[in-house]
Each structure stands twice: as structure tokens, then as C-alpha cells.
Amino acid sequence: MQQNQPVTSSMPCNLCGGHDVSVLANHSRNGGPLRTVICNHCGLVWSDPFPHDPRQFYEHDYRVEYKNTYAPKPKHILRAGKIALDRHGKIKQFLSGKKQVLDVGTGGGEFAYLLKSLGHELQGIEPNKGYAEYSAAAYGLNLQIGFIQDAILPEEHFDLITIWHVLEHTEDPSFVLSTLRKLLKPDGTLVVEVPSIEATCQAPKSTFHEAHLYNFNLATLRKMGEKVGLREHSHVFSADGGNVTLFFRRADSESVNAEDLRIEGNAARIQAIVRGHTNPAHFLTAAPYTRFIRRMSRALSEKIALKSFENNKDLLDQLYQSSKPN
């Protein structure tokens, strides 16, 4: 089907409820068929239809397909530990004193373990049984195995809730945000980080893939929060523009009317960015070359670092202690 052609979606937009969409792409980054559409009223982007059953995929298939393992490898732990330190830097303003923290999509447990080691009460939830059991055993984490949509957790209990690169994988992101709002204390903070659909740091062919059911920009993520009774406290983009992190607080109202969920001009903005992100344009920038250099440098530094450790927990302990987060 021709790109940018107006069509009717098989499911309503998860933000504004519309069916009036345009086709953004017809293939995934692997070259397989994947129809990606954009809502013409608000600009939310999603795979239509979904390429897989999300519950089955993330419980059993995702870690093997993308990491080729049921438990994290040492190099993945080292990378995730460095990312955990970066994430801590983003949220440390909300961590004065001992906090009740919920980490949604705990993965290998590196970020949750960092917060636990800093003295916070940490509750995690992770749908993949292998990763959840590994991180609970390796780091002594308090985890539920399953999806946040089904979790049994106390309402208005958490000072801080983090959901890093998880929302885009869920089949109903509005419901997920609504669920998290209920778990948040009235003065608590919800931290949501997702890839930005406006990013041009990656190769054009890598923009859409099966694991990301939804794609957001700042406007759609902010509006989805407003829909369920959340208001923006602040936001930040990663240095390369690839990710957007939005800090939410609870709002007084839990919803806005359907007309207010539309975002004038957002679909046209996103379509223009996606159309303009071509191979010639991309490879005339520094992005692909600096990324290659970073990857080569990372591989070398990882090889050196991993020689010194036999235990994955010791690896994280040394990394965190040398970085002295507080």
C-alpha cells in the first residue's frame, strides 16, 4: 500500500479514538511486512494490525529474539548498568530521602538494583520469567512476574514510578498510564521514557520494527498523559534526539473530552520528518559514523572491563561504586 495514503485502521487510535489514518510504512527494519499507520487527528503512530500477540511475545519470545538469551549476558549487564547510572542522573532530583519506587519492566534488574543499593524500597515487575527470576536471584530484588496491567499493587503507594522503554511495547498504553496513575502517591512522580518517532539518529530503515507496537513524539505522549489525569512536570530529550523522557505528576481531572485529544498539525509534522529522513540525508550527517565509532570503542572497553569479573553482581557493584551516584 502506498505510503501517506489515507485508510481506515483496523483498531481505534489509542489516544483520540479515531480510525482516520495514513500509512507511514509497509515494512519493518528487517524487511518483513509491517503496516505502520499514523492517526490524522492526533499523530499517534502504531502497527496496524499488531504483528504478534503482545502477551505471548514478551512473556516468552522477546528476550530470545532480541538478545538471544533467557538471562542477560555479562556485556549486556555492563551496558545496562551504565544506562542505569544515566537514568539515575535524570531522576535523582526526585529521590531525596528514602522513597517507595516501582520499576515497570525491570528486565535484567540493573536499574532496580542501583536504586535498592542506594537505600530505596524497590518493587519491580517484569513479564519475562527468565529475566525476572535471574534478577531476583542475582540482586535480591522484590519482583512480580507479569504485566503491569494485571499486577496486584497498592494504590497511591509509590513516590516514584519509572517505565523505561516499555510503554511502546504495550497493547494499550492509555490503560497502562491510567493504571500507573492510580498507583502513584498524590505528590508522586511518574517517569516515562520512549523512543521518539521524530528521531533521525538511526538509519531510516530502522525506524519501524515489530517490537514497538506504538510510536510517540513529545506531543502524543504528553496528551496521552493528560487523557488519563496526568500533567507534565518537565521533559528532556537524549543528546542524539532518539529518546524523550517525560516526568508526570497527577492532575486533578482524570480525562479530557474527545475533541481536546486531537493535536492540530502533529500528524503532518511527523509525516514530514519521516519522509525527509532518507538514506542520502542520513548518510550526509555525522550520525552514522559517530555511532559506528562509539560501537567499536564500546566493544573494546567492554572486553577489557569484563576480564576483571567472574560474578555479575560484583561487576555492577564495582561500576556503581566507582561512579558514586547519590
C-alpha positions as CSV (number, residue, x, y, z in Angstrom):
1,M,0.0,0.0,0.0
2,Q,1.3,3.4,-0.9
3,Q,2.8,5.5,1.9
4,N,0.9,8.5,3.1
5,Q,-2.3,7.1,1.6
6,P,-5.4,7.7,3.8
7,V,-7.0,4.5,5.0
8,T,-9.2,3.2,7.8
9,S,-7.4,1.5,10.7
10,S,-8.5,-1.9,12.0
11,M,-8.4,-0.6,15.6
12,P,-9.2,2.8,17.1
13,C,-6.4,5.2,17.9
14,N,-5.4,4.6,21.5
15,L,-5.2,8.3,22.1
16,C,-8.1,10.0,20.4
17,G,-10.2,7.0,19.3
18,G,-10.2,7.9,15.6
19,H,-10.0,5.5,12.7
20,D,-8.9,8.0,10.1
21,V,-5.2,7.2,9.5
22,S,-2.5,7.4,6.8
23,V,0.1,4.7,6.1
24,L,3.6,5.7,7.1
25,A,5.4,2.5,6.2
26,N,4.7,-1.1,4.9
27,H,7.8,-2.9,6.1
28,S,9.8,-3.4,9.3
29,R,13.5,-2.8,9.7
30,N,14.1,-6.5,8.9
31,G,12.3,-6.1,5.6
32,G,9.2,-8.1,6.6
33,P,5.7,-6.9,6.1
34,L,4.6,-4.4,8.8
35,R,1.9,-1.8,8.2
36,T,2.6,1.3,10.3
37,V,-0.1,4.0,10.4
38,I,-0.5,7.5,11.8
39,C,-3.7,9.0,13.2
40,N,-4.6,12.0,11.1
41,H,-6.2,13.7,14.1
42,C,-3.6,13.4,16.8
43,G,-0.4,12.0,15.3
44,L,-0.2,8.7,17.3
45,V,1.7,6.1,15.3
46,W,1.1,2.3,15.6
47,S,1.4,-1.1,13.9
48,D,-2.0,-1.9,12.3
49,P,-2.7,-4.7,12.8
50,F,-0.3,-5.8,15.6
51,P,2.3,-8.2,14.2
52,H,2.1,-10.5,17.2
53,D,0.2,-11.3,20.4
54,P,2.0,-8.9,22.8
55,R,1.5,-11.1,25.9
56,Q,2.9,-14.2,24.3
57,F,5.7,-12.3,22.7
58,Y,7.0,-10.5,25.8
59,E,6.5,-13.5,28.2
60,H,8.4,-15.9,26.0
61,D,9.9,-14.6,22.7
62,Y,11.2,-11.1,23.0
63,R,14.4,-11.7,25.0
64,V,15.4,-14.6,22.9
65,E,14.7,-12.8,19.6
66,Y,16.5,-9.6,20.5
67,K,19.2,-10.8,23.0
68,N,19.4,-14.5,22.0
69,T,19.2,-15.5,25.7
70,Y,16.8,-16.1,28.6
71,A,19.2,-14.3,31.0
72,P,21.4,-11.3,30.5
73,K,25.0,-11.8,29.3
74,P,27.8,-10.0,31.1
75,K,28.2,-7.5,28.2
76,H,24.5,-6.7,28.4
77,I,24.8,-6.3,32.2
78,L,27.7,-3.8,31.8
79,R,25.8,-1.8,29.2
80,A,22.6,-1.8,31.2
81,G,24.5,-0.8,34.3
82,K,25.9,2.3,32.5
83,I,22.4,3.1,31.3
84,A,21.1,2.7,34.8
85,L,23.5,5.3,36.0
86,D,22.4,7.7,33.3
87,R,18.8,7.2,34.2
88,H,19.6,7.8,37.9
89,G,21.0,11.1,36.9
90,K,17.7,12.1,35.3
91,I,15.6,11.2,38.3
92,K,17.9,12.0,41.3
93,Q,16.0,15.3,41.9
94,F,13.0,13.1,43.0
95,L,15.0,10.8,45.3
96,S,15.7,12.9,48.4
97,G,15.2,10.6,51.4
98,K,14.1,7.0,51.2
99,K,11.4,6.5,48.5
100,Q,8.9,3.9,47.6
101,V,9.8,3.1,43.9
102,L,8.1,1.0,41.3
103,D,10.1,0.0,38.2
104,V,8.0,-1.3,35.4
105,G,9.8,-3.7,33.0
106,T,12.7,-4.4,35.3
107,G,14.5,-6.5,32.6
108,G,17.9,-7.7,33.9
109,G,17.4,-5.7,37.2
110,E,20.4,-3.4,36.8
111,F,18.4,-0.1,37.4
112,A,16.3,-1.6,40.1
113,Y,19.4,-2.9,41.9
114,L,21.1,0.5,41.7
115,L,18.1,2.2,43.5
116,K,18.0,-0.6,46.0
117,S,21.7,-0.2,46.7
118,L,21.0,3.5,47.4
119,G,18.5,2.6,50.1
120,H,15.2,2.9,48.4
121,E,12.3,0.5,48.8
122,L,12.1,-1.1,45.3
123,Q,9.3,-3.0,43.8
124,G,9.8,-4.4,40.2
125,I,7.6,-6.0,37.7
126,E,8.8,-8.0,34.6
127,P,6.8,-10.2,32.2
128,N,9.7,-12.4,31.1
129,K,10.1,-15.3,33.5
130,G,13.8,-15.9,32.8
131,Y,14.9,-12.3,33.3
132,A,12.7,-11.8,36.3
133,E,14.0,-15.0,38.1
134,Y,17.5,-14.1,37.2
135,S,17.4,-10.6,38.6
136,A,15.5,-11.6,41.8
137,A,18.2,-14.3,42.5
138,A,21.2,-12.3,41.5
139,Y,20.3,-9.0,43.2
140,G,17.7,-9.9,45.8
141,L,15.0,-7.8,44.1
142,N,11.4,-7.8,45.1
143,L,9.7,-8.7,41.8
144,Q,6.3,-9.7,40.4
145,I,6.4,-11.8,37.2
146,G,3.8,-10.5,34.9
147,F,2.4,-7.4,33.2
148,I,1.6,-4.1,35.0
149,Q,-1.9,-4.3,33.6
150,D,-2.5,-7.3,35.8
151,A,-0.3,-6.5,38.8
152,I,-1.7,-6.5,42.3
153,L,-0.2,-3.4,43.9
154,P,-1.4,-0.9,46.5
155,E,-3.0,2.3,45.1
156,E,-1.4,5.7,45.9
157,H,1.6,4.0,47.4
158,F,4.6,4.9,45.3
159,D,6.7,8.1,45.4
160,L,8.3,7.4,42.1
161,I,7.3,5.1,39.2
162,T,9.6,4.5,36.3
163,I,8.8,2.9,33.0
164,W,11.8,3.0,30.7
165,H,11.2,1.9,27.1
166,V,8.2,-0.2,27.9
167,L,5.2,1.8,27.0
168,E,5.8,1.5,23.3
169,H,5.6,-2.3,23.6
170,T,2.2,-2.4,25.3
171,E,-1.1,-3.2,23.5
172,D,-3.0,-0.4,25.4
173,P,-0.7,2.4,26.5
174,S,-3.5,4.6,27.7
175,F,-4.6,1.9,30.1
176,V,-1.1,1.4,31.3
177,L,-0.7,5.1,32.1
178,S,-4.1,5.1,33.8
179,T,-3.0,2.1,35.9
180,L,0.2,3.8,36.9
181,R,-1.6,7.0,37.9
182,K,-3.7,5.0,40.4
183,L,-0.5,3.6,42.0
184,L,1.2,7.0,42.3
185,K,1.0,9.0,45.5
186,P,-0.8,12.3,45.1
187,D,2.6,14.1,45.2
188,G,4.5,11.4,43.4
189,T,6.3,11.4,40.0
190,L,5.9,9.1,37.0
191,V,8.9,8.9,34.7
192,V,8.1,7.6,31.2
193,E,10.9,7.2,28.5
194,V,10.2,6.2,25.0
195,P,11.9,6.3,21.6
196,S,10.9,9.5,19.7
197,I,9.3,8.9,16.3
198,E,10.9,12.2,15.3
199,A,14.4,10.8,15.8
200,T,16.8,10.8,12.9
201,C,19.9,9.4,14.6
202,Q,19.1,5.9,13.3
203,A,19.2,4.7,9.7
204,P,15.8,5.3,8.0
205,K,15.1,1.6,7.6
206,S,15.5,1.1,11.4
207,T,12.6,3.4,12.3
208,F,9.8,0.8,12.5
209,H,10.0,-2.8,13.8
210,E,7.8,-5.5,15.2
211,A,8.7,-4.9,18.9
212,H,7.4,-1.4,19.0
213,L,3.6,-1.5,18.7
214,Y,3.3,2.3,19.3
215,N,5.5,5.2,18.4
216,F,5.3,8.6,20.2
217,N,6.6,12.1,20.0
218,L,6.5,14.5,22.9
219,A,3.1,15.8,21.9
220,T,1.3,12.5,21.8
221,L,3.0,11.2,25.0
222,R,2.0,14.4,26.8
223,K,-1.6,14.3,25.5
224,M,-1.9,10.6,26.5
225,G,-0.9,11.5,30.0
226,E,-3.5,14.3,30.1
227,K,-6.1,11.9,28.9
228,V,-5.7,9.7,32.0
229,G,-5.2,12.5,34.5
230,L,-1.5,13.2,34.4
231,R,0.2,16.6,33.8
232,E,3.7,17.3,32.6
233,H,6.2,18.4,35.2
234,S,9.1,18.5,32.8
235,H,10.7,16.6,29.9
236,V,14.2,16.0,28.4
237,F,15.5,14.6,25.1
238,S,18.5,12.4,24.8
239,A,21.6,14.1,23.3
240,D,21.0,12.4,19.9
241,G,17.3,13.1,19.9
242,G,16.5,9.4,19.9
243,N,14.6,9.3,23.2
244,V,12.2,11.5,25.1
245,T,11.7,11.3,28.8
246,L,8.6,12.9,30.3
247,F,8.1,13.5,34.0
248,F,4.4,13.4,35.0
249,R,2.5,14.4,38.1
250,R,-1.1,13.6,39.0
251,A,-3.6,16.1,37.7
252,D,-6.9,17.0,39.3
253,S,-9.0,15.7,36.4
254,E,-8.8,12.2,35.0
255,S,-9.7,12.8,31.4
256,V,-10.3,15.4,28.7
257,N,-13.1,15.3,26.1
258,A,-12.6,13.7,22.8
259,E,-12.1,16.9,20.9
260,D,-9.3,18.0,23.2
261,L,-7.4,14.8,22.4
262,R,-6.7,15.9,18.9
263,I,-3.4,17.6,18.2
264,E,-3.6,20.0,15.3
265,G,-0.8,19.7,12.8
266,N,1.0,16.9,14.7
267,A,0.4,14.2,12.0
268,A,1.7,16.5,9.3
269,R,4.7,17.3,11.3
270,I,5.6,13.7,11.9
271,Q,4.9,12.7,8.3
272,A,7.3,15.4,7.1
273,I,10.1,14.3,9.4
274,V,9.7,10.6,8.3
275,R,9.5,11.5,4.6
276,G,12.6,13.7,5.0
277,H,14.6,11.0,6.8
278,T,16.1,9.4,3.7
279,N,19.3,7.4,3.2
280,P,21.1,10.2,1.3
281,A,20.1,12.8,4.0
282,H,21.1,10.4,6.8
283,F,24.5,9.4,5.5
284,L,25.4,13.0,4.8
285,T,25.2,13.7,8.6
286,A,27.8,12.7,11.2
287,A,25.3,10.4,13.0
288,P,26.0,7.0,11.3
289,Y,29.8,7.5,11.5
290,T,29.9,8.6,15.2
291,R,27.6,5.7,16.0
292,F,30.0,3.2,14.4
293,I,33.0,4.7,16.2
294,R,31.1,4.6,19.6
295,R,30.2,0.9,19.0
296,M,33.8,0.0,18.2
297,S,35.1,1.9,21.2
298,R,32.4,0.3,23.4
299,A,33.3,-3.2,22.3
300,L,36.9,-2.7,23.2
301,S,36.2,-1.2,26.6
302,E,33.7,-4.0,27.4
303,K,36.3,-6.6,26.5
304,I,38.8,-5.0,28.9
305,A,36.3,-4.5,31.7
306,L,34.8,-7.9,31.6
307,K,38.1,-9.7,32.1
308,S,38.2,-8.5,35.7
309,F,35.0,-10.0,36.9
310,E,33.7,-13.5,37.4
311,N,30.4,-12.5,39.1
312,N,27.8,-10.3,37.5
313,K,26.8,-8.7,40.8
314,D,30.4,-7.8,41.5
315,L,30.5,-6.2,38.1
316,L,27.6,-3.9,38.9
317,D,28.9,-3.2,42.4
318,Q,32.2,-2.1,41.1
319,L,30.6,0.0,38.4
320,Y,28.2,1.7,40.7
321,Q,30.8,2.3,43.5
322,S,33.2,3.9,41.0
323,S,30.5,6.2,39.7
324,K,29.4,7.2,43.3
325,P,25.7,8.0,42.5
326,N,23.8,9.6,45.3
